[in-house]
Amino acid sequence: MRLDFPDQFRWGTATAAAQIEGSPDADGRGASVWDVFAADPNRIDDRKNPAIACDHYRLMDDDVALMARLGYPNYRFSLAWPRFFPTGSGPLNSRGAAFYDRLVDRLLENQIEPFVTLFHWDLPQALQESGGWANRETVARFADYAHAAGELLGDRVKFWMTHNEPWVYAFVGHLFGSHAPGIRDLRTALTVAHHLLVAHGRAVPALREMVGAAARIGIVNNLEWIEPATADPADIAAAARHDGAFNRWYLDPVIRGSYPADMMEWYGDAAPPILDGDLAAAAVKTDFMGVNYYTRRIIAHDANGGFLRTRQVRWPFVPRSQYEEWENNPEGLYRVLVRLKTEYGNPPVFISENGTPLAEDAVENGRCADPARIAYLQNHTAAAWQAIKDGADIRGYFVWSFMDNFEWNFGFTKRFGLVHVDYAGQTRTVKESGRWYSGVCRDNGFSLSS
């Protein structure tokens, strides 16, 4: 079966600065929260850190050339805030910011459209020492940073994303403590989440001022399809709470200008302080929604299951990625996209991340065969194709990730890339999935294998 996508559909790949760049001290860059967090080896599965990672800061020209040879026409990457402002504010560090000036030029020279993410979790450590995103002053500093980034790159970059996955930064970093900055406090996590959304609202007009009418700006949320484990009312209520905390808490403010009433009641005294104008800022007009999708969740009530009183039910007979908690469920992506259409006014959507890590990624005789990743990408792009056919406004799809990288608290133990990276020698080897995806980008579609 041949799946052809709409004209002007954008195919691309994605990375993040903290995961690939390395060179943490180069050209005046300041420390980020991830530099400090990963310096404690007990926090990282393989006890390694991102000080070198993919050495992309030095190998950028080669990486862009490889991207061009593969024919990937769009590239989503993030800026490192500590390269622009080593302490989060003050004078612009022109030497560090110049890296992105060169990167954008190289991309455009190779007919690759840049998609820029401002914040992919590498907050300057100096701001964290003043309270980080729990300190409202960081909202103002983020708007300043957005203005500076727009001023530097806005004559060439038209597509901008303010935040990547605010749920992850807020909850995994400030409630579960397994990401930087490693805090465990519900009220802090909710305050951070709120300030991220307000900062999104402050950054959008700052970008529009510098980029102009051609600017296309959005925010990236990681969304999951969530189902109750059984028809028991307790499980149904638990699934609704999980959906409220994971999906609706980040969708409703930016689209509807309000937090979900049921979750505000549930959080009670832990709910964040909301000042006049906050929700109007969060709901600022944007041009698209970025959606990162990896899995669905099946949720049951658990009286001892933490503040949400929920637990995730494992799937006994379904394929899973190397992340055992991640079910391979492309139907969930379809349902998420259709939900945005039916419940949230059908905003234009870029699927800004989708991919899978595989245990069998290994280079043998110069080849890296990963048929399971090809199957995963086929099935998920097919789900997007079906959502388009059913009326969802999907504008593009970005594979996570262009190349293997430092996968946060998992270290280098998880490989998501279309390109294999030998971290010892920094050799790049295109995986079979990377070659398959080249054909998809070239043909704007593919034949779905049986």
C-alpha positions in Angstrom: 0.0 0.0 0.0 1.4 3.3 -1.1 1.2 6.2 1.5 1.6 9.6 -0.2 1.7 12.7 2.0 0.4 16.2 1.2 2.5 18.6 -0.8 4.7 20.8 1.4 4.7 18.1 4.1 8.0 18.6 6.1 10.1 15.6 6.8 13.0 16.0 9.2 15.2 14.9 12.1 15.8 16.3 15.5 18.5 16.6 18.2 19.2 18.7 21.3 22.2 20.8 22.2 23.0 19.2 25.6 22.8 15.7 24.1 25.2 16.1 21.1 27.4 19.2 21.3 30.0 18.5 24.0 32.6 21.3 24.4 31.0 22.6 27.6 33.8 25.2 28.2 34.3 26.3 24.6 34.0 29.9 23.6 32.8 31.2 26.9 29.9 28.8 27.5 28.6 28.7 31.0 27.6 25.6 33.0 24.1 24.2 32.6 22.1 22.3 35.1 22.9 19.1 33.2 26.6 19.6 33.4 26.2 19.8 37.2 23.7 17.0 37.5 25.7 14.6 35.3 28.9 15.3 37.2 27.6 13.0 39.9 28.0 9.6 38.2 25.5 8.0 40.5 22.7 9.9 38.7 23.5 8.4 35.2 23.0 4.8 34.3 26.4 4.3 32.7 28.1 6.8 35.0 29.1 9.0 32.0 28.5 12.6 31.2 27.8 14.8 28.1 31.2 16.6 28.2 32.1 15.2 24.7 28.8 13.5 23.7 28.8 13.5 19.8 31.4 16.3 19.7 29.0 18.1 17.4 30.4 21.5 18.4 33.6 20.6 16.6 32.1 18.3 13.9 29.1 20.4 12.9 30.2 20.9 9.3 30.6 17.2 8.8 27.3 16.4 10.5 25.4 18.9 8.3 27.1 17.5 5.2 26.0 14.0 6.1 22.4 15.3 6.7 22.5 16.8 3.2 23.9 13.6 1.6 21.0 11.7 3.2 18.5 14.2 1.8 16.9 15.2 5.1 15.3 18.6 4.3 14.4 19.9 7.7 16.4 19.9 11.0 15.1 20.6 14.5 17.8 21.5 16.9 18.0 23.4 20.2 20.1 26.4 21.2 22.2 26.1 24.4 21.1 29.0 26.6 24.5 29.0 28.4 26.3 29.6 25.1 24.3 32.8 24.6 24.3 33.9 28.2 26.8 32.0 30.4 25.0 33.1 33.6 21.6 33.3 32.1 21.6 37.1 31.7 23.9 40.0 31.1 25.8 40.7 28.0 25.5 38.3 25.0 28.4 35.9 24.7 28.9 36.5 21.0 31.6 33.8 20.6 29.2 31.1 21.8 26.2 32.4 20.0 28.3 32.5 16.8 28.2 28.7 16.6 24.5 28.8 15.8 25.0 31.6 13.3 27.4 29.2 11.5 25.1 26.2 11.9 22.1 28.0 10.4 24.3 29.2 7.5 25.5 25.6 6.8 22.0 24.3 6.9 20.7 26.8 4.4 23.7 26.3 2.1 22.6 22.7 2.0 18.9 23.4 1.4 18.0 22.3 4.9 15.3 24.3 6.8 16.2 25.0 10.4 13.7 24.6 13.2 15.0 26.1 16.4 14.0 25.1 20.0 15.0 27.7 22.6 14.8 25.5 25.7 15.6 21.8 25.7 16.4 21.6 29.4 19.9 23.0 29.7 19.1 25.9 32.0 22.2 28.0 33.0 23.4 26.7 36.4 23.7 30.3 37.6 19.9 30.8 37.2 19.3 27.5 39.0 21.3 28.8 41.9 18.8 31.6 42.2 15.9 29.2 42.2 15.8 28.2 38.5 12.3 28.0 36.9 10.7 28.1 40.4 11.9 31.8 40.5 9.6 34.0 38.5 12.5 36.2 37.5 13.6 33.3 35.1 10.6 34.1 33.0 11.9 37.5 32.3 15.4 36.2 31.6 13.9 33.7 29.1 12.2 36.5 27.2 15.5 38.3 27.0 17.2 35.2 25.7 14.4 34.7 23.1 14.8 38.3 21.9 18.6 37.8 21.5 18.2 34.5 19.6 15.6 36.1 17.3 17.9 39.1 16.7 20.8 36.8 15.8 19.0 34.2 13.7 15.6 35.6 12.8 16.7 36.9 9.4 17.2 33.2 8.4 15.2 31.1 10.8 11.4 31.2 10.5 10.4 28.2 12.5 10.7 28.5 16.3 9.7 26.3 19.3 9.9 27.9 22.7 10.0 24.9 25.1 10.5 21.2 24.6 8.3 19.0 26.8 7.6 21.2 29.8 6.1 18.2 31.6 9.4 16.4 31.6 11.5 19.4 32.8 9.0 20.2 35.5 8.1 16.7 36.8 11.0 14.5 36.0 13.4 17.2 37.1 11.5 18.6 40.1 9.2 15.9 41.3 10.8 12.5 40.5 14.3 13.9 40.7 15.8 11.7 38.0 16.6 14.6 35.6 18.4 17.9 36.3 18.2 19.7 38.6 17.3 16.6 40.7 14.6 18.1 43.0 11.7 16.2 44.5 8.8 18.5 45.5 5.3 18.6 44.0 4.7 22.3 44.6 8.0 23.2 43.1 7.3 21.0 40.1 3.9 22.7 39.5 5.4 26.1 39.9 8.1 25.3 37.4 5.5 24.0 35.0 3.5 27.2 35.3 6.5 29.5 34.8 7.5 27.5 31.7 4.1 28.2 30.2 4.1 31.9 31.2 7.7 32.1 29.7 6.4 30.6 26.5 3.9 33.4 26.3 6.5 36.1 27.0 8.9 34.6 24.4 6.5 34.5 21.5 6.1 38.3 21.1 9.8 38.7 21.7 10.5 36.4 18.7 7.8 38.0 16.5 9.4 41.4 17.1 12.8 40.2 15.9 11.7 37.6 13.2 8.8 39.5 11.7 5.7 38.4 9.9 7.4 35.3 8.5 7.8 33.8 12.0 6.1 30.5 12.7 6.2 29.8 16.5 4.9 27.0 18.7 5.6 25.0 21.8 6.4 21.3 22.0 4.4 19.0 24.3 5.1 15.3 24.8 1.6 13.7 24.7 0.5 10.2 25.4 -2.7 8.3 24.7 -4.0 7.2 28.1 -6.5 4.4 28.7 -8.0 2.9 31.9 -6.9 -0.6 32.7 -10.5 -1.8 33.3 -14.0 -0.5 33.3 -13.9 -0.1 37.1 -14.8 3.6 37.9 -11.7 3.8 40.1 -9.5 3.0 37.1 -11.4 5.4 34.8 -10.9 8.2 37.4 -7.2 7.3 37.7 -6.7 7.4 34.0 -8.4 10.8 33.9 -6.1 12.1 36.6 -3.0 10.9 34.7 -4.3 12.5 31.5 -4.9 15.7 33.5 -1.4 15.8 34.9 0.4 14.7 31.7 -1.6 16.0 28.8 -4.3 18.5 29.8 -2.2 20.5 32.2 0.0 21.6 29.3 -2.6 21.7 26.5 -5.4 23.6 28.2 -3.5 26.7 29.2 -1.9 27.3 25.8 -5.0 26.5 23.8 -7.9 27.4 26.2 -6.3 29.9 28.5 -7.1 27.9 31.7 -6.0 25.0 33.7 -8.2 21.9 34.0 -10.6 22.5 36.9 -10.5 18.9 38.1 -6.7 19.1 38.4 -6.7 22.4 40.1 -9.0 20.9 42.7 -6.9 17.7 42.9 -3.6 19.6 43.5 -5.2 21.9 46.1 -2.6 23.8 48.0 0.2 22.5 45.8 -1.2 24.3 42.8 1.0 27.1 41.5 0.4 30.8 42.2 -1.3 32.3 39.2 -0.9 36.1 38.8 -3.0 38.4 36.7 -2.1 38.0 33.0 -0.4 34.7 33.4 -3.0 32.6 31.6 -3.5 35.2 28.9 0.3 35.0 28.3 0.3 31.2 28.2 -2.5 31.3 25.6 -0.7 33.7 23.3 -1.5 33.2 19.6 0.9 30.7 18.1 1.2 29.1 14.6 1.5 25.4 15.5 1.7 22.8 18.2 4.8 20.5 18.4 3.9 16.9 19.5 6.4 14.5 20.8 4.9 11.0 20.9 6.5 7.7 22.0 3.9 5.5 23.7 0.5 5.1 25.3 -0.2 4.4 28.9 -2.6 2.0 30.6 -3.5 3.3 34.0 -5.1 1.7 37.1 -6.0 3.2 40.5 -3.4 2.6 43.2 -4.1 3.9 46.7 -0.4 3.9 47.3 0.6 5.2 43.9 1.9 8.6 44.8 0.2 11.9 44.6 -2.0 10.9 41.6 -2.8 7.5 43.2 -2.2 5.7 39.9 0.0 3.0 38.5 1.0 2.0 35.1 -0.2 -1.5 34.0 2.4 -3.5 32.0 1.5 -4.9 28.7 2.1 -8.7 28.7 1.9 -9.5 25.0 3.0 -6.5 23.0 6.3 -5.5 21.4 8.3 -3.0 23.4 11.3 -0.9 22.8 14.5 -1.2 24.9 12.7 1.1 27.3 10.5 -1.5 28.9 7.9 1.0 30.0 7.4 2.1 26.4 4.9 0.1 24.4 5.2 0.3 20.6 1.7 1.5 19.9 1.3 3.6 16.7 -2.5 3.7 17.2 -1.9 5.9 20.2 -0.3 8.5 18.0 -3.3 8.4 15.7 -5.6 8.9 18.7 -3.5 11.8 20.1 -3.6 13.6 16.7 -7.3 13.1 16.3 -7.9 14.2 19.8 -6.2 17.5 19.1 -8.5 17.8 16.1 -11.8 17.0 17.9 -11.1 18.5 21.4 -8.6 21.3 20.8 -9.7 23.0 17.6 -7.4 21.1 15.1 -4.3 23.3 15.5 -1.6 22.8 12.9 0.8 20.1 14.2 4.3 19.1 13.7 5.2 15.7 15.0 8.4 17.1 16.5 9.8 13.8 17.9 9.0 10.2 17.3 11.4 7.2 17.4 12.6 4.2 19.3 15.8 2.9 20.9 16.9 -0.6 20.0 19.1 -3.0 21.8 20.5 -4.5 18.5 22.0 -1.3 17.1 25.5 -2.4 16.3 27.9 -1.9 13.4 29.1 -5.1 11.6 31.2 -4.9 8.5 30.4 -1.3 8.1 26.6 -1.7 8.3 24.1 -1.2 11.0 20.9 -3.1 10.4 17.9 -2.0 12.4 14.7 -3.5 10.8 12.7 -3.1 13.9 13.3 0.7 13.8 12.2 0.8 10.2 9.0 -1.1 11.1 8.4 1.3 14.0 8.8 4.4 11.8 6.6 2.9 9.1 3.9 2.2 11.5 4.0 5.6 13.2 4.2 7.6 10.0 1.3 5.5 8.7 -0.7 6.5 11.8 0.1 10.1 11.0 -1.0 9.6 7.4 -4.3 8.1 8.6 -4.9 11.1 10.9 -4.3 13.4 8.0 -6.9 11.5 6.0 -9.3 11.9 8.9 -8.9 15.6 9.0 -6.1 16.3 11.4 -3.9 19.2 10.4 -0.5 17.6 10.4 2.3 19.6 8.7 5.4 17.5 9.3 7.2 14.7 11.0 10.7 14.7 12.7 12.5 11.5 13.7 14.2 11.4 17.0 16.9 11.4 16.5 19.3 12.3 13.7 22.1 10.5 15.5 22.7 8.5 18.7 23.4 10.8 21.6 23.6 11.3 25.4 20.1 10.2 26.5 19.9 12.2 29.7 19.9 10.0 32.9 20.3 6.9 30.7 23.7 8.1 29.5 24.8 6.5 26.3 22.9 3.2 26.9 20.0 4.1 24.6 20.4 4.6 20.9 17.7 6.4 19.0 19.6 7.6 16.0 19.2 7.1 12.3 23.0 7.4 12.3 25.1 5.3 14.6 27.8 7.1 16.6 31.0 5.4 17.8 31.6 7.6 20.8 35.2 6.5 21.2 36.3 7.6 17.8 33.3 9.8 16.8 32.7 7.7 13.6 29.3 8.1 12.1 27.6 5.1 10.4 24.3 5.5 8.6 21.8 2.8 9.8 19.5 1.0 7.5 16.7 3.0 8.9 18.6 6.2 8.0 18.8 5.1 4.4 15.1 4.1 4.4 14.2 7.5 5.7 16.1 9.1 2.9 13.8 7.5 0.5 10.7 8.7 2.4 12.0 12.3 2.4 12.8 12.1 -1.4 9.5 10.5 -2.4 7.2 12.3 0.2 5.9 8.9 1.2 6.6 5.2 1.0 5.1 1.8 0.3 3.9 0.2 3.6 5.3 -3.3 4.0 3.0 -6.1 5.0 
